Amino acid sequence: MKSKGSLNSNEIKNDFPILSHEVNGQSLHYLDNAATTQKPEQVLKTVEEYNKKFNANPHRGAHYLSVKATEKYEEGRKKVKEFINANSAKEIIFTRNTTESLNLLAYSFAEKELESGDEVLISTAEHHSNILPWQQLSKRKDIKLKYLDINENGEIPFQEIKDKINKNTKILSITHMSNVTGLINDIQKITNYAHKKGVYVIVDGAQAVPHMKVDVQKLDVDFYAFSGHKMLGPMGIGVLYGKKDLLDEMPPFLTGGGMIEYVQKSSSSFAPIPERFEAGTPNVEGVVGLSAAIDYLEKIGMERVFEHEKKLLEYALNEMVKLDYLEIYGSENIENKGGIISFNIEGIHSHDSATIIDSKGVAVRSGHHCAQPLMAELGINSALRASFYIYNDREDIDALIEGIKKAKEMFSNGS
């Protein structure tokens, strides 16, 4: 793998065993990366090696394997800290996924911080993971949930943020990159403004961290959440970054083994961060796999990852706009957009389209993408979604175009 210059997706593909398989008698063209990514041999082997040589319960035993498992787990925390440039490894909490990270914040931080009459501000472009925790919070407490509206291009105008933040706003929770339109919000600008108004900023970074360089200190966010499986790592491992002074003041989310300091029959004291938020046996092999995924991505360079996906995005959009029966959602301006395109084929339900496209070996997502409020804003019930990653190339996009043409032809002919 080259460390400089253009990214060689053909060379990278060789690292991913699943991409050499055929689907429906066709070469596999995997374009469902916003849902989950595939794993390179380096991640698969590292997890296998851990389970064969080091598997044990960390932070609990004095024996060799437990010590090694603890070392691997804490090495992973330091690696994540460096990857997103957190100030301290104590600011890295391991969770199951982005959803759990955001729920942790709603139950712990927001329950403690918000009082009757306070407001939480989110956008209509959020994934359900960044809607449901706040909806449920508003049912538990007398707080108001408000939405930032999108414009005709699917963007959140900055004026919306200025208009919707008021003296009652305490939390702004927003996506870094939309999982439907791929639009990237200017988090640094948003945070600068929100903080001046005394508003905490929480960012759903599930679609951003895998594809672009994220520096949480530069963004000055209060909390940032993402998942390992969307960046070449295993499922079941997620990350919550939080500023240390905020995490220090938060009560536990889950209670039990591993997160305590001392337990008596009627009361307990809790461990300091990060252990306070990691109750129970942690997913060590998930952390080990995530560490290997970070190594893989850093060897390529996140700037090159982003640049590669931009080129694919531009190529795909140029080819798709030639098909006048496609409706593409969100801005076609790639300046503030990552490698995600959502669209529909005129007159065909997305599930039917996806099934026909799959017959050409092309995996795309269909449905509401866990973003039903955004679907409603766009005036649709579902859409197709093609999302790119480091192992994709123009051949994958050409296959997608052929699949789209086949679907249109079949339904036009009444097949």
KABELVEN-V315567 format. One record per residue. RES is the residue in one small letter. SS is DSSP state (alpha for helix, beta for strand, coil for the rest). PHI is phi in radians with two decimals (* if undefined). OMEGA is omega in whole degrees, -180 to 180 (* if undefined). Layout:
# KABELVEN-V315567
RES,SS,PHI,OMEGA ; RES,SS,PHI,OMEGA
This chain:
# KABELVEN-V315567
m,coil,*,179 ; k,coil,-1.35,180 ; s,coil,-1.71,180 ; k,coil,-2.33,179 ; g,coil,1.35,-177 ; s,coil,-1.14,-180 ; l,coil,-1.33,-179 ; n,coil,-1.70,-175 ; s,alpha,-1.18,179 ; n,alpha,-1.13,178 ; e,alpha,-1.15,-179 ; i,alpha,-1.15,-179 ; k,alpha,-0.95,-179 ; n,coil,-1.11,179 ; d,coil,-1.41,-173 ; f,coil,-1.97,-175 ; p,alpha,-0.97,-175 ; i,alpha,-1.14,-176 ; l,alpha,-1.33,178 ; s,alpha,-1.55,-179 ; h,coil,-1.44,175 ; e,beta,-1.70,176 ; v,beta,-2.19,-178 ; n,coil,0.94,178 ; g,coil,1.31,-178 ; q,beta,-2.14,172 ; s,beta,-1.06,-179 ; l,coil,-1.37,174 ; h,beta,-2.08,-172 ; y,beta,-1.58,-178 ; l,coil,-2.18,178 ; d,beta,-2.07,-173 ; n,coil,-1.28,176 ; a,coil,-1.24,177 ; a,coil,-1.42,173 ; t,coil,-2.86,179 ; t,coil,-1.80,176 ; q,coil,-1.50,-174 ; k,coil,-1.95,177 ; p,coil,-1.32,179 ; e,alpha,-0.93,-178 ; q,alpha,-1.09,178 ; v,alpha,-1.28,-179 ; l,alpha,-1.04,-178 ; k,alpha,-1.22,-180 ; t,alpha,-1.13,178 ; v,alpha,-1.15,179 ; e,alpha,-1.09,180 ; e,alpha,-1.10,179 ; y,alpha,-1.04,-177 ; n,alpha,-1.17,-180 ; k,alpha,-1.37,-171 ; k,alpha,-1.98,-168 ; f,coil,-2.26,-171 ; n,coil,-1.05,175 ; a,coil,-2.94,179 ; n,coil,-1.45,-176 ; p,coil,-1.40,175 ; h,coil,1.06,-175 ; r,coil,-2.29,-174 ; g,coil,-2.03,177 ; a,coil,-1.78,-177 ; h,coil,-1.41,-172 ; y,alpha,-0.94,-175 ; l,alpha,-1.14,179 ; s,alpha,-1.13,178 ; v,alpha,-1.11,180 ; k,alpha,-1.13,179 ; a,alpha,-1.09,177 ; t,alpha,-1.10,179 ; e,alpha,-1.07,-179 ; k,alpha,-1.10,-178 ; y,alpha,-1.13,-177 ; e,alpha,-1.32,173 ; e,alpha,-1.09,178 ; g,alpha,-1.11,180 ; r,alpha,-1.10,179 ; k,alpha,-1.12,-180 ; k,alpha,-1.15,177 ; v,alpha,-1.11,179 ; k,alpha,-0.98,180 ; e,alpha,-1.19,-175 ; f,alpha,-1.09,-179 ; i,alpha,-1.86,178 ; n,coil,0.98,171 ; a,coil,-1.26,-178 ; n,coil,-1.35,-177 ; s,coil,-2.61,176 ; a,alpha,-1.13,178 ; k,alpha,-1.17,180 ; e,alpha,-1.50,-179 ; i,beta,-1.83,178 ; i,beta,-1.86,176 ; f,beta,-1.53,177 ; t,beta,-2.19,176 ; r,coil,-1.42,-174 ; n,coil,-3.07,179 ; t,alpha,-1.06,-179 ; t,alpha,-1.00,-180 ; e,alpha,-1.15,179 ; s,alpha,-1.06,-178 ; l,alpha,-1.25,175 ; n,alpha,-1.13,178 ; l,alpha,-0.99,-179 ; l,alpha,-1.17,-179 ; a,alpha,-1.14,-178 ; y,alpha,-1.41,-174 ; s,alpha,-1.68,-175 ; f,alpha,-1.12,-174 ; a,alpha,-1.21,179 ; e,alpha,-1.04,-179 ; k,alpha,-1.36,-168 ; e,alpha,-1.51,-172 ; l,coil,-1.63,177 ; e,coil,-2.14,-179 ; s,coil,-0.94,179 ; g,coil,1.63,178 ; d,coil,-1.25,-178 ; e,beta,-2.19,171 ; v,beta,-1.98,-177 ; l,beta,-1.98,174 ; i,beta,-2.29,180 ; s,beta,-2.08,177 ; t,coil,-1.26,-179 ; a,coil,-1.59,-175 ; e,coil,-1.37,166 ; h,coil,-1.16,180 ; h,alpha,-0.96,179 ; s,alpha,-1.03,-179 ; n,alpha,-1.86,174 ; i,coil,-2.05,-174 ; l,alpha,-1.00,-179 ; p,alpha,-1.02,-178 ; w,alpha,-1.39,174 ; q,alpha,-1.03,-179 ; q,alpha,-1.16,177 ; l,alpha,-1.06,-179 ; s,alpha,-1.18,175 ; k,alpha,-1.42,-179 ; r,alpha,-1.42,-177 ; k,coil,-2.21,180 ; d,coil,-1.44,177 ; i,coil,-2.15,-177 ; k,beta,-1.87,176 ; l,beta,-1.76,-179 ; k,beta,-2.05,-177 ; y,beta,-2.04,167 ; l,beta,-1.45,-180 ; d,coil,-1.53,177 ; i,coil,-1.69,175 ; n,coil,-1.64,-175 ; e,coil,-1.15,178 ; n,coil,-1.65,-179 ; g,coil,1.43,-178 ; e,coil,-1.56,174 ; i,coil,-1.71,-180 ; p,coil,-1.06,-179 ; f,alpha,-1.07,179 ; q,alpha,-1.08,176 ; e,alpha,-1.03,-180 ; i,alpha,-1.13,180 ; k,alpha,-1.13,-178 ; d,alpha,-1.31,-172 ; k,alpha,-1.54,177 ; i,coil,-1.33,177 ; n,coil,-2.39,-175 ; k,coil,-1.13,-180 ; n,coil,-1.59,-177 ; t,beta,-1.23,-180 ; k,beta,-2.01,-178 ; i,beta,-2.34,169 ; l,beta,-2.03,-180 ; s,beta,-2.04,-168 ; i,beta,-2.54,178 ; t,beta,-1.34,174 ; h,coil,-1.38,176 ; m,beta,-2.36,-179 ; s,coil,-1.13,177 ; n,coil,-1.39,179 ; v,coil,-1.87,-175 ; t,coil,-1.72,-177 ; g,coil,1.35,-178 ; l,beta,-1.19,-177 ; i,beta,-1.81,177 ; n,coil,-1.45,178 ; d,coil,-1.39,-173 ; i,alpha,-1.12,-179 ; q,alpha,-1.08,179 ; k,alpha,-1.14,-180 ; i,alpha,-1.12,-178 ; t,alpha,-1.12,179 ; n,alpha,-0.97,-178 ; y,alpha,-1.24,-177 ; a,alpha,-1.06,-179 ; h,alpha,-1.12,177 ; k,alpha,-1.11,179 ; k,coil,-1.66,179 ; g,coil,1.33,-177 ; v,coil,-1.83,174 ; y,beta,-1.32,-179 ; v,beta,-2.03,176 ; i,beta,-1.97,-177 ; v,beta,-2.15,171 ; d,beta,-1.50,-176 ; g,coil,-1.80,-175 ; a,coil,-1.00,-177 ; q,coil,-1.71,-177 ; a,coil,-1.76,-175 ; v,coil,-0.95,-179 ; p,coil,-1.19,-167 ; h,coil,-2.13,-176 ; m,coil,-2.64,179 ; k,coil,-1.23,178 ; v,coil,-2.04,179 ; d,coil,-2.13,-173 ; v,alpha,-1.17,178 ; q,alpha,-1.27,178 ; k,alpha,-1.16,179 ; l,alpha,-1.22,-180 ; d,coil,1.05,177 ; v,coil,-1.27,177 ; d,coil,-1.46,178 ; f,beta,-2.49,-180 ; y,beta,-2.56,-175 ; a,beta,-2.12,174 ; f,beta,-2.76,-175 ; s,beta,-2.10,-180 ; g,coil,-1.29,-173 ; h,alpha,-1.29,177 ; k,alpha,-1.58,-179 ; m,alpha,-2.40,174 ; l,coil,1.38,-178 ; g,coil,-1.61,-180 ; p,coil,-1.28,170 ; m,coil,-1.29,175 ; g,coil,1.54,175 ; i,coil,-2.28,179 ; g,beta,-2.35,-177 ; v,beta,-2.32,167 ; l,beta,-2.10,171 ; y,beta,-1.62,174 ; g,beta,-2.58,176 ; k,coil,-1.09,-171 ; k,alpha,-1.00,-177 ; d,alpha,-1.13,177 ; l,alpha,-1.34,180 ; l,alpha,-1.08,-179 ; d,alpha,-1.01,-175 ; e,alpha,-1.61,-175 ; m,coil,-1.51,175 ; p,coil,-1.31,180 ; p,coil,-1.07,176 ; f,coil,-1.66,175 ; l,coil,-1.99,-180 ; t,coil,-2.09,180 ; g,coil,2.63,-178 ; g,coil,-1.16,172 ; g,coil,1.50,-176 ; m,coil,-1.97,-174 ; i,beta,-1.86,171 ; e,beta,-1.83,178 ; y,beta,-2.67,-178 ; v,beta,-2.07,172 ; q,coil,-1.99,-176 ; k,coil,-1.08,-174 ; s,coil,-2.02,180 ; s,coil,-2.77,-180 ; s,beta,-2.54,170 ; s,beta,-2.00,-170 ; f,beta,-1.92,-179 ; a,coil,-1.20,174 ; p,coil,-1.21,176 ; i,coil,-1.20,5 ; p,coil,-1.56,-174 ; e,alpha,-1.03,-177 ; r,alpha,-0.99,-177 ; f,alpha,-1.83,-178 ; e,coil,-2.21,-179 ; a,coil,-1.18,177 ; g,coil,1.43,179 ; t,coil,-1.19,-177 ; p,coil,-1.40,179 ; n,coil,-1.51,-176 ; v,alpha,-1.16,-179 ; e,alpha,-1.14,175 ; g,alpha,-1.16,178 ; v,alpha,-1.14,179 ; v,alpha,-1.07,179 ; g,alpha,-1.16,178 ; l,alpha,-1.12,177 ; s,alpha,-1.04,180 ; a,alpha,-1.15,178 ; a,alpha,-1.15,178 ; i,alpha,-1.11,177 ; d,alpha,-0.99,-178 ; y,alpha,-1.11,-178 ; l,alpha,-1.17,-179 ; e,alpha,-1.23,176 ; k,alpha,-1.14,176 ; i,alpha,-1.32,-176 ; g,coil,1.79,-176 ; m,alpha,-1.14,177 ; e,alpha,-1.12,179 ; r,alpha,-1.25,176 ; v,alpha,-1.04,-178 ; f,alpha,-1.12,-179 ; e,alpha,-1.10,179 ; h,alpha,-1.06,-179 ; e,alpha,-1.19,176 ; k,alpha,-1.07,180 ; k,alpha,-1.11,178 ; l,alpha,-1.13,179 ; l,alpha,-1.05,-179 ; e,alpha,-1.10,180 ; y,alpha,-1.10,-178 ; a,alpha,-1.11,-179 ; l,alpha,-1.10,179 ; n,alpha,-1.05,179 ; e,alpha,-1.30,-175 ; m,alpha,-1.29,-179 ; v,coil,-1.19,176 ; k,coil,-1.25,-179 ; l,coil,-1.67,-171 ; d,coil,-1.25,178 ; y,coil,-1.68,176 ; l,beta,-1.70,170 ; e,beta,-1.89,-178 ; i,beta,-1.80,-174 ; y,beta,-1.77,-178 ; g,coil,1.57,-178 ; s,coil,-1.09,175 ; e,coil,-1.63,174 ; n,coil,-1.38,-173 ; i,coil,-1.47,-175 ; e,coil,-1.01,-180 ; n,coil,-2.00,-174 ; k,beta,-2.46,175 ; g,coil,-1.64,-172 ; g,coil,-1.39,178 ; i,beta,-2.35,176 ; i,beta,-2.30,174 ; s,beta,-1.89,-174 ; f,beta,-2.82,172 ; n,beta,-2.34,172 ; i,beta,-1.64,-174 ; e,coil,-0.86,174 ; g,coil,1.41,-178 ; i,coil,-2.20,178 ; h,coil,-1.13,-175 ; s,alpha,-1.06,180 ; h,alpha,-1.16,177 ; d,alpha,-1.12,180 ; s,alpha,-1.06,-177 ; a,alpha,-1.11,-180 ; t,alpha,-1.16,180 ; i,alpha,-1.23,178 ; i,alpha,-1.08,178 ; d,alpha,-1.09,179 ; s,coil,-1.12,176 ; k,coil,-1.65,179 ; g,coil,1.48,-175 ; v,beta,-1.82,180 ; a,beta,-1.66,172 ; v,coil,-2.17,179 ; r,beta,-1.51,172 ; s,beta,-2.36,179 ; g,beta,2.20,-177 ; h,coil,-1.69,175 ; h,coil,1.00,-179 ; c,coil,0.93,-180 ; a,coil,-2.54,-174 ; q,alpha,-1.13,175 ; p,alpha,-1.04,178 ; l,alpha,-1.21,177 ; m,alpha,-1.00,180 ; a,alpha,-1.09,178 ; e,alpha,-1.10,-180 ; l,alpha,-1.42,178 ; g,coil,1.33,-180 ; i,coil,-2.35,176 ; n,coil,-1.73,-178 ; s,coil,-2.78,180 ; a,beta,-2.70,169 ; l,beta,-1.50,178 ; r,beta,-2.44,172 ; a,beta,-1.90,-178 ; s,beta,-2.34,-168 ; f,coil,-1.86,174 ; y,coil,-2.60,-169 ; i,coil,-1.08,-176 ; y,coil,-1.59,179 ; n,coil,-1.50,178 ; d,coil,-2.53,-177 ; r,alpha,-1.12,178 ; e,alpha,-1.09,178 ; d,alpha,-1.10,-179 ; i,alpha,-1.24,177 ; d,alpha,-1.05,178 ; a,alpha,-1.14,177 ; l,alpha,-1.09,180 ; i,alpha,-1.05,178 ; e,alpha,-1.11,178 ; g,alpha,-1.11,178 ; i,alpha,-1.09,180 ; k,alpha,-1.08,180 ; k,alpha,-1.13,-180 ; a,alpha,-1.10,180 ; k,alpha,-1.09,-179 ; e,alpha,-1.11,-178 ; m,alpha,-1.09,-178 ; f,alpha,-1.33,177 ; s,alpha,-1.19,-180 ; n,coil,-1.55,179 ; g,coil,1.25,-179 ; s,coil,-1.26,*
